[in-house]
Amino acid sequence: MVKSEELERNVINPPNLDRLPKLREYRIVAIGTLIAMPCTGTHLKNTGEISEIKVKGIEKLKTRFRLYYDCI
């Protein structure tokens, strides 16, 4: 976890800083050689930690989609 005031020093060129909700701390997700990204999403060790995901809606944005869901 990275404190919000340390975020820009710990993540190089993240494309999503302006879209993040304002939090005190952020999880940094790094996958292989891809750019590490600050994230406020739901992360599981494996899918067995939840029983069902209910998709509540999909919003089409200019160049991507936003998914709304609940974990049941």
Buried (B, 14 or more C-beta within 10 A) or exposed (E): EBEEEEBEEEBEEBEEEEEBEEEEEBEBBEEEEEEBBBBEEEEEEEEEEEEEEEEEEEEEEEEEEEEEEEEE
